[in-house]
Amino acid sequence: MKSEKLSTRQLAVAVMVGGLSIGAAAAGRTDWRWLLASVPIGVLVGWGLLRRVGRRPLHPILNALYGIWAVALMADVLRRTADRVQAASGNRENTGWLLVLLALPLIWMGWGKAAAFFRAVEIFWLGALVTAGAILLLGLPRVEWRWVMEPAGNWWESMLAGVNVLSAGLFVLPHLYKVKEEPGGTHWGLMWLGALGLLSAALGLLTAGLLSPAVAAQVDVPFFAAAGLLGDSARLEGLVSALWLLPDLTLAGLLAHAWGERRWPALAVIAALGLALTGITERLPGIAAPVGCLILVVLTAALPLEGKK
């Protein structure tokens, strides 16, 4: 069965929307200035990987490693999202049923072709952009700039947070051989990746300026707590948390489709759900995700690729 052709825009939009899930989780816990400094480095690495992979399928061993790590990251996304939604509703117990509810649409989307998933993200990405833009427009006039300039966290943890945000772009590499040739496609893909990094740094700046780094360090989900201040009500925090399900599910779907087509993405979601239900991902150190992605970067550059498709 032949794969449907994808477009550069579809992949770039999926990275942009899905990466916002990681960016919101990092906001308030890391220093936005170091996160900003990681953006040009990440774009440069992305350029090198795109030139390295080109339009060729990944090495089978590399494909397997991408799939294994995608399941681990997906389990973390599901657990983090479920915990956040439960906290916003005031109920911090029994997240198992919510994990299942989050996994069900991903299983359904993973049962079809990858092109259908990427087309859906391309259609609805404006919802995530409007939400992020509205929060920034409402929040920036209320920012305490003296808090913005206070240090937050270690510099290397903040840099790794930037790596984690931009690593969403790694999981389009298994799809590049299915992308239609487009003039300037690589250039626009890197522009979207850079925009993701800049927007994530802006979310970090806003969170620091509304809460202060000292307060943000004591809050479970600083970005969403800061969003709640904009409406002077906890209801806005819950609304933003619900709207942010689009980036969360987009990221999880992008990771699932690293397993290929047909029913494999659905099986990946089931595996991630099982892993999330065990709670193992909560016990991993925060640097595990970016370090694992950096290892994938090195292996992608080192292992040979298959021939021209």
BELJOUR-V337318 format. One record per pair of residues at least 4 apart in sequence whose ideal C-beta (glycine too) atoms are under 7 Angstrom apart, sorted by the first residue. I is the first residue (numbers start at 1). J is the second residue. D is the distance in whole Angstrom. If there is no record, write none. Layout:
BEGIN
i = <I/I>
j = <J/J>
d = <D/D>
END
This chain:
BEGIN
i = <3/3/4/4/5/5/6/6/6/6/6/6/6/6/7/7/7/8/8/8/8/8/8/9/9/10/10/10/10/11/11/11/11/11/11/12/12/12/12/13/13/13/13/14/14/14/14/14/15/15/15/15/15/15/15/16/16/16/16/17/17/17/17/17/17/18/18/18/18/18/19/19/19/19/19/20/20/20/20/20/21/21/21/21/21/22/22/22/22/22/23/23/23/23/23/24/24/24/25/26/26/26/26/26/26/26/27/27/27/27/27/28/28/28/28/28/28/28/28/29/29/29/30/30/30/30/30/30/30/30/31/31/31/31/31/31/32/32/32/32/32/33/34/34/34/34/34/35/35/35/35/35/35/36/37/38/38/38/38/38/39/39/39/39/39/40/41/42/42/42/42/42/42/43/43/43/43/44/45/45/46/46/46/46/47/47/48/49/49/49/49/50/52/52/53/53/53/55/55/55/55/56/56/56/56/56/56/57/57/57/58/58/58/58/58/58/59/59/59/59/59/60/61/61/62/62/62/62/63/63/64/65/65/65/66/66/66/66/66/67/67/67/67/68/69/69/69/70/70/70/70/70/70/71/71/71/71/71/72/72/72/73/73/73/74/74/74/74/74/74/74/75/75/75/75/75/76/76/76/77/77/77/77/78/78/78/78/78/78/78/78/79/79/79/79/80/81/81/81/81/82/82/82/82/82/83/83/84/84/84/84/85/85/85/86/86/86/86/87/87/87/88/88/88/88/89/95/96/96/97/98/99/99/99/99/100/100/103/103/103/104/105/105/106/106/106/106/106/106/107/107/107/107/109/109/110/110/110/110/110/111/111/112/113/114/114/114/114/115/116/117/117/117/118/119/120/121/121/124/125/126/127/127/128/128/128/129/130/131/131/131/132/132/133/134/135/135/135/135/136/136/136/138/139/139/139/139/140/142/143/143/143/143/144/145/145/147/147/147/147/148/148/148/150/150/152/152/153/153/154/155/156/157/158/159/160/160/160/161/162/162/163/163/163/163/164/164/164/165/165/165/166/166/166/167/167/168/168/169/170/170/170/171/171/171/172/173/174/175/177/184/185/186/187/188/189/190/191/192/193/194/195/196/197/198/199/200/201/202/203/203/204/205/206/206/207/207/207/207/207/208/208/208/210/210/211/211/211/211/211/211/212/213/215/216/219/221/222/223/224/224/224/224/225/227/227/227/228/228/228/228/230/231/231/234/235/236/237/238/239/240/244/245/246/247/248/249/250/251/252/253/256/256/256/257/259/259/259/260/263/264/265/266/267/268/269/270/271/272/273/275/275/276/284/287/288/289/290/291/292/293/294/295/296/297/298/299>
j = <178/261/113/115/178/180/10/11/114/115/118/175/178/179/179/180/182/12/179/182/185/188/189/13/122/14/118/119/122/15/118/172/175/179/189/16/188/189/192/17/121/122/125/18/118/121/250/254/19/168/169/172/192/193/196/125/192/195/196/121/125/128/246/247/250/168/247/250/251/254/23/165/168/196/200/24/128/132/199/247/25/77/247/248/251/26/164/165/168/251/27/165/199/200/203/203/223/244/80/30/35/161/164/165/200/204/203/204/207/222/223/204/207/208/211/216/222/223/226/153/216/222/34/35/152/153/157/158/161/204/35/151/152/153/155/158/36/201/204/205/208/37/38/155/158/159/162/158/161/162/200/201/204/201/159/42/159/162/163/197/43/162/194/197/198/44/45/46/162/163/166/193/197/47/190/193/194/48/49/297/50/169/190/193/51/190/52/53/173/297/300/186/300/301/173/176/305/176/177/179/309/177/305/306/307/308/309/177/306/309/62/63/66/173/174/305/63/303/304/305/306/64/65/303/66/299/300/303/67/174/68/69/296/299/70/171/174/258/296/71/258/259/268/72/73/292/296/74/171/255/258/259/268/75/268/271/272/275/76/275/281/77/255/289/78/252/255/256/268/269/272/79/272/275/276/281/80/281/289/81/248/251/252/82/99/102/103/252/272/273/276/83/276/281/282/84/85/102/245/248/86/95/98/99/102/87/95/88/221/224/241/89/98/241/91/92/95/98/92/220/221/224/237/238/241/238/99/100/277/101/102/103/273/276/277/104/273/107/269/273/108/109/249/110/249/252/253/256/269/111/266/269/270/117/253/256/265/266/268/269/263/266/116/261/118/175/257/261/119/120/121/253/257/122/123/124/125/250/246/129/130/131/246/132/246/247/133/134/135/240/243/136/199/137/138/139/227/230/240/140/202/206/230/143/206/210/230/206/210/148/206/209/210/209/149/209/208/209/212/213/205/208/209/212/213/208/213/157/158/158/159/160/161/162/163/164/287/290/165/166/197/167/290/293/294/289/290/293/196/197/200/193/196/197/290/293/251/254/193/293/296/297/254/255/258/176/300/258/179/309/188/189/190/191/192/193/194/195/196/197/198/199/200/201/202/203/204/205/206/207/223/208/209/210/226/211/216/222/223/226/212/213/216/226/229/215/216/219/222/225/226/216/217/219/222/225/225/226/227/228/237/240/241/237/236/237/240/233/234/236/237/236/235/236/238/239/240/241/242/243/244/248/249/250/251/252/253/254/255/256/257/265/268/269/265/264/265/268/264/267/268/269/270/271/272/273/274/275/276/277/280/281/281/288/291/292/293/294/295/296/297/298/299/300/301/302/303>
d = <5/6/6/4/6/5/5/6/7/6/6/6/5/5/7/6/7/6/6/5/4/6/5/6/7/7/4/7/5/7/7/4/6/7/7/6/6/5/4/6/6/5/5/6/6/5/6/5/6/5/5/6/6/6/6/7/5/7/5/6/5/5/7/5/4/5/6/4/3/5/6/5/4/4/7/6/6/6/7/4/7/6/4/5/4/6/5/5/6/7/6/5/7/3/5/6/5/6/6/5/7/4/7/6/7/7/4/4/4/6/4/7/4/6/6/4/3/6/7/6/7/6/7/6/6/5/6/4/4/6/7/6/4/6/7/4/6/5/3/4/6/7/7/5/3/5/7/5/6/4/6/5/6/4/7/6/5/3/6/7/6/7/6/3/6/6/6/6/6/7/4/7/6/6/5/6/5/7/6/6/6/6/6/5/7/6/6/6/7/7/6/5/7/6/5/5/7/6/5/7/6/6/5/6/7/6/6/5/5/6/4/5/7/6/6/6/7/5/6/6/7/7/7/7/6/6/6/5/6/6/6/6/7/6/6/7/6/5/7/7/6/5/7/7/6/5/6/6/6/4/4/7/7/6/6/5/5/6/7/7/7/6/5/6/6/5/4/6/7/7/4/6/4/4/4/5/6/4/7/6/6/6/5/6/6/5/6/6/6/7/4/6/5/5/6/6/6/6/7/4/6/4/4/5/6/6/6/6/5/7/6/6/6/6/5/5/5/6/6/6/6/7/6/4/4/7/6/7/6/6/6/6/6/5/6/7/7/6/5/4/7/6/7/6/6/5/6/6/4/7/5/5/7/5/6/5/3/4/7/5/6/5/5/6/6/7/5/5/6/7/7/5/6/6/7/6/6/5/6/6/6/6/6/6/5/5/6/6/7/7/5/6/6/6/6/6/6/7/7/6/6/6/5/7/5/6/6/7/6/6/7/3/6/5/7/7/6/5/4/7/6/5/4/7/5/6/4/5/6/7/6/6/6/7/7/6/6/4/7/6/7/6/4/6/6/5/4/7/7/6/5/6/7/6/7/4/6/7/5/6/6/7/5/6/5/7/7/5/7/4/6/6/6/6/7/7/6/6/7/7/6/6/6/6/6/7/7/6/6/6/6/6/6/6/6/6/6/5/5/5/7/5/6/4/5/4/4/7/6/7/5/7/6/7/4/5/6/6/7/7/5/6/5/6/6/6/4/7/5/5/3/6/7/3/7/6/6/6/6/6/6/6/6/6/6/7/6/6/6/6/6/4/5/5/5/4/5/4/5/6/6/7/7/6/6/6/7/6/6/6/6/7/6/4/5/6/7/6/7/7/7/7/6/6/7/6/6>
END
